[in-house]
Structures are given as C-alpha cells and as structure tokens.
Amino acid sequence: MSERQVLVCSGTACRSAGALEVHAELVAAVEAAGLRDDVILTETGCAGPCANGPIVRVMPDDVLYVRVNPEDAEAIVRDHLVDGNVVRRLLWSDDAPSPGDIPFFAHQKKRVLANCGVIDPDRIEAYEGRGGYTALKRALTEMTPEEVAGVVLASGLRGRGGAGFPTGRKWQFTRDAEGEVKYVVCNADEGDPGAFMDRAILEGDPHAVIEGMAIAARGVGAERGYVYVRAEYPLAITRLKVALEQARKAGWLGVDICGTGFTFDIELRIGAGAFVCGEETALLASIEGRRGAPRPRPPFPAQSGLYGQPTLINNVETLANIPIVLREGAEAYASVGTASSKGTKVFALAGQIRTTGLVEVPIGTTLRELVFEVGGGVPEGRVLKAIQIGGPSGGCLPADLLDVPIDYESLTEHGAIMGSGGVIVLDDSACMVSVARFFLDFTASESCGKCIPCRVGIPTMRDILVRITEGKGEIEDLERLKELAALVKSSALCGLGQTAPNPVLSTLRYFEDEYRAHIEDRVCPAGVCEALAPRYAIDPLACKACGKCATVCPTGAAHGVPGEEPYTIDAATCIRCGACFEVCPFDAVTRGGRA
C-alpha cells in the first residue's frame, strides 16, 4: 500500500466544531486497521470553508471530506484508505470529490494561503519542504539590503492592513531614517468584527510571517522584531511560540544567520484586545508598556517609532507576502492583480452567504465573483442587498455595484475601503440603519477617547441612529449625521476616528430610502427594528381564503376557514415576522407602519 496522508484542519473554526475529536478517532481507526506505517495523520491550519468543518483531506487522492464527525473516522479509514472507495456522503457534493471540483476553491488563487490546510504548522521541516526560508537565504547571501527593499518596491506590494501604502516605500523610509537601532514590528492586532485573516495565517503558516519579518529586517537594517498579537488568539500564539523556537534552533533567527554576520530575533508581545491598538502609534505605546492610545503624526514610526527609534510596521498578511515576492521575483509577483494594486488579497467571508470562510483571490476580482462564484451567493429565497467591506472602518455597497473591482482605488471611490479584508454579505433581511448603528456601537466602545471628535462625535452619531431605530428620528437627523461624519473624519486624531463614519456615510449614500422609511413612515422595511417592525393585516377583498398564511404563521395569529371566508391577523399574537406576507400568492397581506 502506498503511503497516504490525511490532513485534518485544526484551525480555530474546525476545532470549535470538533476537529480534535475527529483527529483522535482517525488515529485510533488507523491503529486498529494496522496502517500506522502507511498513513500520516497531520493537523493543519485553516483549510478555508469554515462553516463546513471539520475538514478532512486525503492525499495524494486529493479527496475532501466536510462536516466530518468523530464517528465518521472509521468509515474514512475502512472504506477509503483500506478499500479505496470514496465516502460519498461526506463529500461537498456528489460530483465534487476534490477541491478543484468545488467552486469555492476553483475560483481562488492561493499564494499567501498556499500552505494553510496543507502543512503541519508545528513542523519547520514541512515549511522548508515547500521552499520555506529560501527567500531569506537569498536575501542574506545574494542581495544587498538596498536590493531587498528595491525588489519589494518593484513588486507593487501594498500594505494589507487597510491603507494600502506601498510596502517598498515604507521600507525605504525606515532604512533611510537616522538611528543606530531600528525595529521591525508585525501588527497582528486584528480586531475587525468578522475578520480572521491574520489569525488563520498565524495558525496555519507562522514561519511565513517569521521569514517575512527577517527579510524586512535585512531590508531596513533592524536587529530586533516584535509580533504584537491579541490575547484572544490563543492557538495563533501557541503556534507562533513553537515556530519562533524552531526558527532559532534551525539558525533562521539569532546571531550570524547563514554565516553572514546578520543578527535578528523576534519577541512576542500579547495585547489585551483593544481595537485602537491596531493603529500603529497606539500599538507601539502598548509594546512600550504604556496605555494604548495614538499620538499625532508626524513624526511617523518610520522616523521615530518604538522607543523613539525608526520602526517598520507591517501587518501579518503583508509580511507573509514577502517570501513570495523574493522567491518569484518582482515581475512575476506583479503579474497578478491590477495596474495599481498587485498580488492577491485574503478575505474573511461572513454573513448571509452560502459558504463562509477564508478565501484568497487576485486583487481586481469583482464583488460579484467573490460573493457568487467563490461564496456561492446568498441563501435560497433571499436577495442580495449589500456588501459590507473593510470592517467597522469600511462601507456598505449596494447590490447594483457588484461589478466593482476589489482594489484600493475603486472601493474608495464608491465609499468603502479594502480594510484588512473582512467582508460581510447582507441579504434583504438586513436593516441598513441597524447595520450602521452596530458598527458605531463598536467604534464608540473601542475608542480610546483621547481626542474630542472621536470621544464625542462618534457617540453622538450613534445616539442619533438609536433614536431613528426607535422611531424617534427627525428628517433633520440625516443632515446632522452627514455634518457630524464630515467633522469627525476631518479632525479625529487617528484612523479609528477618521474612518468610523464610513458605515454611516455609505448607508446614507445608497440606502437613504430606508432612513426615510424609519423617520417618515415610522416603519423598518426589514422588520429588524422592534419598535418599527411592520404591522401586518389582510385585505378581505383580495384574500382568496387559500390558508397559506395560517400554514406558515409560527404563532397561529392568522385565522380563517379555508375556501370559505377571508383570513384575518390577530395583532395581539402576531410577532410581525413577515412569513404571511412572503407566502401570500394574491398580495392580500399588507404591511404598514406602527399602529
């Protein structure tokens, strides 16, 4: 029997679904079948389709099993590994045994995520076996620091943390800054609601980030680095610690790396989970042991950062791109993407979408391709309403902008931002006023309160939205929101405050009719805002007494005799779910504002 490898996704999402129990049962089943010497069982990082976990992949057959339970382990071993028969009930679909047959995977281009779900992140040999650390060796033995930074600049790589600043220029600023000591910092303080890109990379391929940091240190002349990661990522922290120790033992970190005289090491710092510490200067303050709060810029960290010294700060995904740039070369790397935005982007797909999870697509991919070809679209019976992209600093784009390419300039033009890569898909059950309120709730609670525009302006906007969702809004509130948003954007101290109004401005831009319905008609069209949920009634002249409303009513509020008399709705027991409205074939069910 030829050697097989069974990959068990052991990222956070799959672990929460029981992946460790599945792995344990697979170990027992392999032992019982006498296959210990023929089968390698590997715990990997995130495989991608998180809602379909636990994920098990059998190689070299390249068969992917989804939603695997511990009791399925025996069937996988007996039927597949022993008898050679695919366990069809565990496939994504009956005609899709391999990832290449599944649209979710087929429409992606995995570069940064190439190792995630494929290698054991706790084994440096697995990373080295796929070309790991060859880029660092080349940077140290074949290139000058100036050449290293020059290749990154020529590649067109832009920072993946949100702003999209050219990475090579940032490196050059740091390298050219005066200072005897320089630092490289990895910003792993990922705090956007619905975002888990950096966490998955750290869990599934930590050595890529370490190698990227070491190359960056070579490019800017640093000897010490820090990874700042939030405490809510325990698995990422554990795997980082293991990877750092392995890199030191293997000679990729420490003194005289590759016998070149180059010295560089990395220290792990655990953040307490403050969203504002994702801002560069607040992050540096936290590393120094001070309260995580931003400071005015300039000077920028590249000139005066950690402990007052020139400091390069890149986020996890940016650094994970660096070894790829050096292995492929600037021209090959830049062949993917758009004229101004090169490479791929990792996104976390969440919300009302068929397939949630971690994906990687070329920059320039349209929203339509991302949502429908990769994510499978919205659930059956629903209609796409909006796409919220860029986290709490991003914007909500309507369905008629599906063909907008995902790049920095295009998204900004339409009132959103790339952000770190969180994408929340909203169907017609979403209330856009409530969505804006949700994100302002978040940014108001996460603000450090250091500057007045953020400390006062964001809660004031939030309070206006609360009034609107409670049916107490005034039409003048719309102008108040726009004025406040403009003020906060132009005068807040840091990126948190400057971008916090984006969800409000984008929903006002594209969904003002919903705001007006809340204020003028005193109704929430989506039925989300409890105080403004529609009141349902039945028009006796239009009702044909078919009884479908009574069939779907969860509380028995619809009364009538089938085929004999028009139905009525008891307002006292109606929970205003709208099921009767959606099912009525004669448009006899009406909905209106508050009674």
C-alpha positions as CSV (number, residue, x, y, z in Angstrom):
1,M,0.0,0.0,0.0
2,S,1.4,3.4,-1.0
3,E,1.8,6.0,1.8
4,R,-1.2,8.2,2.3
5,Q,-1.5,11.5,4.2
6,V,-4.7,12.5,6.0
7,L,-4.9,16.2,6.6
8,V,-7.2,17.3,9.4
9,C,-8.0,21.0,9.5
10,S,-7.3,22.1,13.1
11,G,-7.8,25.8,12.8
12,T,-9.9,27.6,15.4
13,A,-13.2,27.2,13.5
14,C,-12.8,23.5,12.9
15,R,-11.6,22.9,16.4
16,S,-14.8,24.5,17.7
17,A,-16.7,22.0,15.5
18,G,-14.9,19.0,16.9
19,A,-11.7,18.6,14.8
20,L,-9.5,17.4,17.6
21,E,-12.0,14.6,18.4
22,V,-12.1,13.7,14.7
23,H,-8.3,13.5,14.7
24,A,-8.2,11.3,17.8
25,E,-10.7,8.9,16.3
26,L,-8.8,8.8,13.0
27,V,-5.6,7.9,14.9
28,A,-7.5,5.1,16.7
29,A,-9.0,3.8,13.4
30,V,-5.7,3.9,11.6
31,E,-4.1,1.9,14.5
32,A,-7.0,-0.6,14.5
33,A,-6.6,-1.1,10.8
34,G,-2.9,-1.8,11.1
35,L,-2.0,1.2,8.9
36,R,0.3,3.1,11.3
37,D,3.3,2.8,9.0
38,D,1.3,3.6,5.8
39,V,-0.7,6.7,6.9
40,I,0.5,10.0,8.1
41,L,-2.1,12.0,10.1
42,T,-1.4,15.7,10.0
43,E,-3.1,18.6,11.9
44,T,-3.1,21.6,9.7
45,G,-4.2,25.2,9.8
46,C,-7.4,26.6,8.3
47,A,-8.5,24.9,5.1
48,G,-10.9,27.7,4.2
49,P,-14.6,26.8,4.2
50,C,-15.1,27.3,8.0
51,A,-18.8,26.6,8.2
52,N,-18.3,23.2,6.6
53,G,-15.8,21.9,9.2
54,P,-14.4,19.8,10.4
55,I,-12.5,19.3,7.2
56,V,-10.5,16.2,6.3
57,R,-8.4,15.8,3.1
58,V,-6.9,12.6,1.9
59,M,-3.7,12.8,-0.2
60,P,-2.5,12.0,-2.7
61,D,-6.0,11.1,-3.8
62,D,-7.0,14.8,-3.1
63,V,-10.4,13.9,-1.8
64,L,-12.0,16.5,0.5
65,Y,-14.5,15.5,3.2
66,V,-16.6,18.1,5.0
67,R,-18.7,18.2,8.2
68,V,-16.8,15.1,9.5
69,N,-17.9,13.8,12.8
70,P,-15.8,11.6,15.1
71,E,-18.0,8.6,14.2
72,D,-17.1,9.1,10.6
73,A,-13.4,8.3,11.2
74,E,-13.9,4.5,10.9
75,A,-15.6,4.8,7.5
76,I,-12.9,7.1,6.1
77,V,-10.2,4.6,7.2
78,R,-12.1,1.4,6.3
79,D,-13.8,2.4,3.1
80,H,-11.3,4.9,1.7
81,L,-7.9,4.0,3.0
82,V,-8.3,0.3,3.0
83,D,-10.9,-0.5,0.3
84,G,-10.2,2.6,-2.0
85,N,-13.9,3.7,-2.0
86,V,-14.7,7.4,-1.5
87,V,-17.1,8.1,1.3
88,R,-19.6,9.9,-0.8
89,R,-21.9,11.1,2.0
90,L,-19.1,13.2,3.4
91,L,-18.2,15.0,0.1
92,W,-19.0,18.6,-0.6
93,S,-21.4,17.4,-3.3
94,D,-21.7,14.0,-5.0
95,D,-19.8,15.2,-8.1
96,A,-17.1,17.2,-6.3
97,P,-14.6,14.9,-4.5
98,S,-11.6,17.2,-5.0
99,P,-11.1,20.9,-4.1
100,G,-10.5,21.6,-7.8
101,D,-14.1,20.4,-8.4
102,I,-15.6,22.8,-5.9
103,P,-16.3,26.4,-7.0
104,F,-15.3,27.8,-3.5
105,F,-11.7,26.6,-4.2
106,A,-11.6,26.6,-8.0
107,H,-12.1,30.4,-8.2
108,Q,-9.4,31.2,-5.8
109,K,-5.7,31.8,-6.3
110,K,-3.8,30.8,-3.2
111,R,-0.4,32.4,-2.7
112,V,-0.4,33.6,0.9
113,L,-2.7,30.7,1.9
114,A,-0.8,28.1,-0.2
115,N,0.4,26.3,2.9
116,C,-2.6,26.7,5.1
117,G,-4.6,23.5,5.3
118,V,-1.7,21.6,3.7
119,I,1.3,21.5,6.1
120,D,1.7,20.9,9.8
121,P,2.4,24.4,11.1
122,D,4.2,22.9,14.1
123,R,6.9,21.4,11.9
124,I,9.5,23.7,10.4
125,E,10.6,20.8,8.1
126,A,7.1,21.0,6.5
127,Y,7.6,24.7,5.8
128,E,11.1,24.2,4.5
129,G,10.0,21.3,2.3
130,R,7.8,23.8,0.4
131,G,10.5,26.3,-0.2
132,G,10.4,28.0,3.1
133,Y,13.4,30.2,4.2
134,T,14.9,30.0,0.7
135,A,13.9,33.6,0.2
136,L,15.6,34.7,3.4
137,K,18.8,32.8,2.5
138,R,18.8,34.6,-0.9
139,A,18.2,38.0,0.7
140,L,21.2,37.4,3.0
141,T,23.7,35.7,0.7
142,E,22.9,37.1,-2.8
143,M,21.4,40.6,-2.2
144,T,22.2,43.9,-0.5
145,P,19.7,45.5,1.8
146,E,19.0,48.1,-0.8
147,E,18.3,45.4,-3.4
148,V,15.9,43.6,-1.0
149,A,13.9,46.8,-0.4
150,G,14.1,47.5,-4.1
151,V,12.5,44.2,-5.1
152,V,9.7,44.7,-2.7
153,L,9.1,48.2,-4.1
154,A,9.2,47.0,-7.7
155,S,6.7,44.2,-6.9
156,G,4.0,46.8,-6.3
157,L,3.0,45.1,-3.0
158,R,0.9,47.4,-0.9
159,G,0.2,47.1,2.8
160,R,-2.6,44.7,3.5
161,G,-3.6,46.3,6.8
162,G,-6.1,48.7,5.2
163,A,-4.5,51.9,4.0
164,G,-2.7,50.2,1.1
165,F,0.5,52.2,1.4
166,P,3.3,50.9,-0.9
167,T,5.3,48.5,1.2
168,G,8.6,49.1,-0.5
169,R,8.4,52.9,0.1
170,K,7.7,52.2,3.8
171,W,10.8,50.1,3.9
172,Q,12.9,52.7,2.2
173,F,11.7,55.4,4.6
174,T,12.7,53.2,7.6
175,R,16.1,52.2,6.0
176,D,16.9,55.9,5.2
177,A,15.9,57.2,8.6
178,E,18.7,58.2,11.1
179,G,19.0,55.9,14.1
180,E,21.5,53.5,15.5
181,V,18.8,51.0,16.4
182,K,15.9,50.0,14.2
183,Y,12.9,47.7,14.7
184,V,10.5,45.6,12.7
185,V,7.0,45.1,14.2
186,C,4.3,42.7,13.0
187,N,0.9,44.1,13.6
188,A,-1.3,41.1,14.4
189,D,-3.8,43.0,16.5
190,E,-6.7,42.0,14.2
191,G,-9.9,43.4,15.7
192,D,-12.4,44.0,12.9
193,P,-15.8,42.2,13.5
194,G,-16.0,39.2,11.2
195,A,-12.3,39.3,10.3
196,F,-10.0,36.3,10.9
197,M,-7.4,36.5,8.1
198,D,-4.3,37.2,10.1
199,R,-5.3,34.7,12.8
200,A,-5.6,32.0,10.2
201,I,-2.3,32.8,8.6
202,L,-0.5,32.7,12.0
203,E,-2.3,29.4,12.9
204,G,-1.6,27.8,9.6
205,D,1.7,29.1,8.4
206,P,3.6,31.0,11.1
207,H,7.0,30.5,9.6
208,A,6.0,32.6,6.5
209,V,5.5,35.6,8.8
210,I,8.7,35.0,10.6
211,E,10.6,34.7,7.3
212,G,8.9,37.9,6.1
213,M,10.0,39.7,9.2
214,A,13.6,38.6,8.9
215,I,13.7,39.7,5.2
216,A,12.2,43.0,6.2
217,A,14.9,43.4,8.9
218,R,17.5,42.7,6.3
219,G,16.0,45.4,4.0
220,V,15.8,48.1,6.7
221,G,18.8,47.3,8.9
222,A,17.0,46.1,12.0
223,E,18.3,43.5,14.5
224,R,15.1,43.1,16.6
225,G,11.5,42.5,15.9
226,Y,8.2,42.2,17.7
227,V,5.0,40.4,16.9
228,Y,2.1,42.1,18.6
229,V,-0.9,39.7,18.8
230,R,-4.1,39.9,20.7
231,A,-4.7,37.5,23.6
232,E,-8.0,36.3,22.0
233,Y,-5.9,34.3,19.6
234,P,-4.5,31.5,21.9
235,L,-3.9,29.0,19.1
236,A,-2.0,31.5,17.0
237,I,0.1,32.5,20.0
238,T,0.9,28.8,20.8
239,R,1.9,28.1,17.2
240,L,3.9,31.3,16.9
241,K,5.9,30.3,20.1
242,V,6.7,26.9,18.6
243,A,7.7,28.4,15.3
244,L,9.9,31.0,16.8
245,E,11.8,28.4,18.9
246,Q,12.2,26.1,15.9
247,A,13.5,29.0,13.7
248,R,16.1,29.8,16.4
249,K,17.2,26.2,16.6
250,A,17.4,25.9,12.8
251,G,19.5,29.1,12.6
252,W,17.0,31.3,10.9
253,L,16.8,33.6,13.8
254,G,19.6,34.7,16.2
255,V,23.2,35.7,15.7
256,D,25.2,35.3,12.4
257,I,22.3,33.9,10.4
258,C,23.5,31.8,7.4
259,G,27.1,32.8,8.4
260,T,26.6,36.3,7.0
261,G,27.0,38.2,10.2
262,F,23.4,39.2,10.1
263,T,21.6,39.2,13.5
264,F,17.9,39.3,14.0
265,D,15.5,37.9,16.6
266,I,11.8,38.3,17.4
267,E,9.9,38.8,20.6
268,L,6.2,38.0,21.1
269,R,4.0,40.6,22.8
270,I,0.4,39.8,23.8
271,G,-2.2,42.6,23.5
272,A,-5.2,42.9,25.7
273,G,-7.6,43.2,22.8
274,A,-8.1,47.0,22.4
275,F,-9.2,47.7,18.8
276,V,-7.4,51.0,18.8
277,C,-4.1,49.2,19.3
278,G,-4.3,48.2,15.7
279,E,-3.3,51.8,15.0
280,E,0.4,52.0,14.6
281,T,1.3,54.5,17.3
282,A,-1.1,53.0,19.8
283,L,0.4,49.6,19.1
284,L,3.9,50.9,19.8
285,A,2.7,52.6,23.0
286,S,1.3,49.3,24.2
287,I,4.6,47.4,23.4
288,E,6.4,50.0,25.4
289,G,4.1,49.3,28.4
290,R,2.1,52.4,28.1
291,R,-1.6,52.9,27.6
292,G,-2.5,52.0,24.0
293,A,-3.5,55.4,22.6
294,P,-2.5,57.1,19.4
295,R,-0.3,60.2,19.1
296,P,-0.2,62.8,16.4
297,R,1.8,62.1,13.2
298,P,4.3,63.2,12.0
299,P,6.7,62.0,13.1
300,F,5.8,58.7,11.5
301,P,7.0,55.4,13.1
302,A,9.5,55.0,10.2
303,Q,11.3,58.1,11.5
304,S,10.5,57.8,15.3
305,G,8.7,54.7,16.4
306,L,9.4,52.2,19.1
307,Y,11.4,53.7,21.9
308,G,11.9,56.7,19.7
309,Q,13.8,54.7,17.0
310,P,13.0,54.1,13.3
311,T,10.4,51.3,13.2
312,L,8.9,49.4,10.3
313,I,5.3,48.2,11.0
314,N,3.6,45.7,8.6
315,N,0.6,43.5,9.2
316,V,0.6,39.7,9.1
317,E,-0.6,39.3,5.5
318,T,1.8,41.9,4.2
319,L,4.7,40.1,5.8
320,A,3.5,36.7,4.6
321,N,3.7,38.1,1.0
322,I,7.4,39.0,1.3
323,P,8.9,35.5,0.9
324,I,6.7,35.1,-2.2
325,V,8.0,38.3,-3.7
326,L,11.6,37.2,-3.3
327,R,11.0,33.7,-4.5
328,E,9.0,34.7,-7.6
329,G,10.7,38.0,-8.4
330,A,9.1,41.4,-8.7
331,E,7.9,40.9,-12.2
332,A,6.2,37.5,-11.7
333,Y,4.6,38.8,-8.5
334,A,3.2,41.9,-10.2
335,S,1.7,39.8,-13.0
336,V,-1.3,39.1,-10.7
337,G,-3.6,42.0,-9.7
338,T,-4.3,45.3,-11.3
339,A,-2.2,48.1,-12.7
340,S,-2.1,49.9,-9.3
341,S,-2.8,47.0,-6.9
342,K,-0.6,43.9,-7.3
343,G,-1.0,40.4,-5.9
344,T,-3.8,38.7,-4.2
345,K,-5.9,39.6,-1.1
346,V,-7.1,37.3,1.6
347,F,-10.8,37.9,2.7
348,A,-12.9,36.6,5.5
349,L,-16.4,35.9,4.1
350,A,-19.2,36.1,6.6
351,G,-22.8,37.0,6.9
352,Q,-25.8,35.8,4.8
353,I,-23.8,33.8,2.3
354,R,-23.9,30.1,1.4
355,T,-20.2,29.4,2.1
356,T,-18.4,31.4,4.8
357,G,-14.7,31.2,5.4
358,L,-11.3,32.2,4.4
359,V,-10.6,32.9,0.7
360,E,-7.8,34.4,-1.4
361,V,-8.4,36.0,-4.8
362,P,-6.4,38.2,-7.2
363,I,-6.9,41.9,-6.5
364,G,-9.2,43.3,-9.1
365,T,-11.7,40.4,-8.7
366,T,-15.2,41.8,-8.7
367,L,-17.5,41.8,-5.8
368,R,-19.9,39.6,-7.9
369,E,-17.1,37.0,-8.4
370,L,-16.3,37.0,-4.7
371,V,-19.8,36.7,-3.4
372,F,-21.4,34.4,-6.0
373,E,-18.6,32.4,-7.6
374,V,-16.5,31.8,-4.5
375,G,-19.1,32.2,-1.8
376,G,-22.0,30.7,-3.6
377,G,-24.3,33.7,-3.2
378,V,-27.0,34.3,-0.6
379,P,-29.2,31.6,0.7
380,E,-32.1,30.3,-1.4
381,G,-35.1,32.5,-1.3
382,R,-33.2,35.6,-0.3
383,V,-31.9,38.6,-2.4
384,L,-28.5,40.2,-2.0
385,K,-28.9,43.7,-0.5
386,A,-25.4,44.9,0.4
387,I,-21.8,44.0,0.9
388,Q,-20.1,45.5,3.9
389,I,-16.4,45.5,3.3
390,G,-13.5,46.9,5.3
391,G,-14.7,46.2,8.8
392,P,-16.0,49.0,11.1
393,S,-14.0,51.5,9.1
394,G,-15.5,50.3,5.8
395,G,-18.6,50.9,3.9
396,C,-21.8,49.2,2.7
397,L,-22.1,48.8,-1.1
398,P,-25.4,48.0,-2.7
399,A,-26.1,45.0,-4.9
400,D,-26.1,47.2,-8.1
401,L,-22.3,47.7,-7.5
402,L,-21.5,44.0,-7.7
403,D,-19.3,44.6,-10.7
404,V,-16.9,47.0,-8.9
405,P,-13.4,45.5,-8.9
406,I,-11.9,44.9,-5.5
407,D,-8.9,47.3,-5.4
408,Y,-8.0,50.2,-3.3
409,E,-9.0,53.0,-5.6
410,S,-12.3,51.5,-6.8
411,L,-13.6,50.8,-3.3
412,T,-12.6,54.2,-2.0
413,E,-14.4,55.8,-5.0
414,H,-17.6,54.1,-4.0
415,G,-17.4,54.9,-0.3
416,A,-15.8,51.8,1.1
417,I,-12.2,50.6,1.8
418,M,-10.3,47.4,1.4
419,G,-9.5,47.4,5.1
420,S,-7.8,44.3,6.4
421,G,-10.2,42.0,4.4
422,G,-13.5,41.5,6.3
423,V,-16.5,41.0,4.1
424,I,-20.0,40.7,5.5
425,V,-22.7,39.8,3.0
426,L,-26.2,41.2,3.8
427,D,-29.4,39.9,2.2
428,D,-32.9,41.6,2.1
429,S,-33.5,40.7,5.8
430,A,-30.9,43.3,6.9
431,C,-31.8,46.8,8.1
432,M,-29.1,49.1,6.9
433,V,-29.8,51.7,9.6
434,S,-29.2,49.0,12.2
435,V,-26.1,47.9,10.4
436,A,-24.7,51.4,10.7
437,R,-25.7,51.5,14.3
438,F,-23.9,48.2,15.0
439,F,-20.6,49.5,13.7
440,L,-20.9,52.8,15.6
441,D,-21.7,50.9,18.7
442,F,-18.4,49.0,18.2
443,T,-16.2,52.0,17.4
444,A,-17.7,54.1,20.2
445,S,-16.9,51.4,22.7
446,E,-13.4,50.8,21.3
447,S,-12.4,54.5,21.0
448,C,-9.6,55.4,23.4
449,G,-11.3,58.8,24.0
450,K,-8.1,60.8,23.6
451,C,-9.5,63.2,21.0
452,I,-12.8,65.1,21.2
453,P,-14.0,64.4,17.7
454,C,-13.8,60.6,18.4
455,R,-14.8,60.8,22.1
456,V,-17.9,63.0,21.5
457,G,-18.6,62.8,17.8
458,I,-19.0,59.0,17.4
459,P,-21.3,58.5,20.4
460,T,-23.4,61.5,19.2
461,M,-23.8,59.9,15.8
462,R,-24.6,56.6,17.5
463,D,-27.3,58.2,19.6
464,I,-29.0,59.7,16.5
465,L,-29.1,56.3,15.0
466,V,-30.6,54.8,18.1
467,R,-33.3,57.4,18.0
468,I,-34.0,56.6,14.4
469,T,-34.3,52.9,15.1
470,E,-36.6,53.5,18.0
471,G,-39.0,55.6,15.9
472,K,-38.0,58.9,17.4
473,G,-36.0,60.2,14.5
474,E,-36.5,63.5,12.6
475,I,-35.8,64.2,9.0
476,E,-33.2,66.8,10.1
477,D,-31.2,64.0,11.7
478,L,-30.0,63.0,8.2
479,E,-28.2,66.3,7.7
480,R,-26.9,66.2,11.3
481,L,-25.4,62.8,10.6
482,K,-23.7,64.0,7.5
483,E,-22.3,67.1,9.2
484,L,-21.0,65.1,12.2
485,A,-19.5,62.5,9.9
486,A,-17.6,65.1,7.9
487,L,-16.3,66.8,11.1
488,V,-15.1,63.5,12.7
489,K,-13.4,62.3,9.5
490,S,-11.5,65.6,9.1
491,S,-10.4,66.2,12.7
492,A,-10.1,62.9,14.6
493,L,-6.6,62.0,15.7
494,C,-6.2,58.6,14.3
495,G,-7.5,56.2,11.7
496,L,-10.2,54.8,14.0
497,G,-12.0,58.1,14.3
498,Q,-11.2,59.2,10.8
499,T,-12.9,56.2,9.2
500,A,-15.6,55.4,11.8
501,P,-18.2,57.5,10.0
502,N,-17.8,55.4,6.8
503,P,-20.7,52.9,7.6
504,V,-23.0,55.9,8.2
505,L,-22.0,57.8,5.1
506,S,-22.2,54.8,2.8
507,T,-25.6,53.7,4.1
508,L,-26.9,57.2,3.8
509,R,-25.5,57.4,0.2
510,Y,-27.0,54.2,-1.0
511,F,-29.9,53.4,1.4
512,E,-31.3,56.8,2.3
513,D,-34.8,55.5,1.5
514,E,-34.5,53.1,4.5
515,Y,-33.6,56.0,6.8
516,R,-36.6,58.0,5.5
517,A,-38.9,55.0,6.0
518,H,-37.8,54.8,9.6
519,I,-38.3,58.6,10.1
520,E,-41.3,59.5,7.9
521,D,-43.3,56.2,7.7
522,R,-42.3,55.0,11.2
523,V,-41.5,51.6,9.8
524,C,-38.4,49.4,9.4
525,P,-38.8,47.8,6.0
526,A,-36.7,44.8,7.0
527,G,-38.7,44.3,10.2
528,V,-35.4,44.4,12.3
529,C,-36.0,47.4,14.5
530,E,-38.5,46.1,17.0
531,A,-40.1,49.5,17.7
532,L,-40.7,49.9,13.9
533,A,-41.5,46.4,12.8
534,P,-44.3,46.4,10.2
535,R,-47.9,45.7,11.2
536,Y,-49.5,43.0,9.1
537,A,-53.1,42.9,8.0
538,I,-55.1,41.0,5.4
539,D,-57.2,42.8,2.7
540,P,-60.6,41.0,2.8
541,L,-61.3,41.9,-0.8
542,A,-58.0,40.4,-2.1
543,C,-58.0,37.4,0.2
544,K,-59.0,34.1,-1.6
545,A,-59.0,32.1,1.7
546,C,-56.3,29.8,0.5
547,G,-55.0,29.4,4.0
548,K,-51.3,29.6,3.2
549,C,-50.8,32.4,5.7
550,A,-52.1,30.2,8.5
551,T,-49.8,27.4,7.4
552,V,-46.6,29.4,7.9
553,C,-47.7,31.6,10.8
554,P,-45.5,30.5,13.8
555,T,-47.9,31.8,16.5
556,G,-51.3,31.0,14.9
557,A,-52.1,34.7,14.5
558,A,-53.7,34.1,11.1
559,H,-57.3,32.9,11.4
560,G,-59.9,31.8,8.9
561,V,-61.7,29.0,7.2
562,P,-60.1,27.7,4.0
563,G,-62.1,28.3,0.9
564,E,-65.0,30.0,2.8
565,E,-64.1,33.4,4.3
566,P,-61.2,35.9,4.2
567,Y,-58.5,35.4,6.8
568,T,-57.6,37.9,9.5
569,I,-54.5,38.5,11.6
570,D,-54.7,38.8,15.4
571,A,-52.5,41.8,16.2
572,A,-52.1,40.7,19.8
573,T,-50.4,37.4,18.9
574,C,-48.7,38.5,15.6
575,I,-44.9,38.7,16.1
576,R,-44.5,40.6,12.8
577,C,-42.1,38.0,11.3
578,G,-43.5,38.6,7.8
579,A,-43.9,35.0,6.8
580,C,-47.5,35.5,5.8
581,F,-46.5,38.5,3.6
582,E,-43.9,36.5,1.8
583,V,-46.1,33.4,1.1
584,C,-49.4,35.0,0.1
585,P,-49.9,34.3,-3.7
586,F,-52.6,37.1,-4.0
587,D,-50.8,40.0,-2.4
588,A,-53.6,40.1,0.1
589,V,-51.3,40.6,3.1
590,T,-50.4,44.2,3.7
591,R,-47.8,45.7,5.9
592,G,-47.6,49.2,7.3
593,G,-46.1,51.4,10.0
594,R,-46.8,51.5,13.7
595,A,-50.3,51.3,15.0
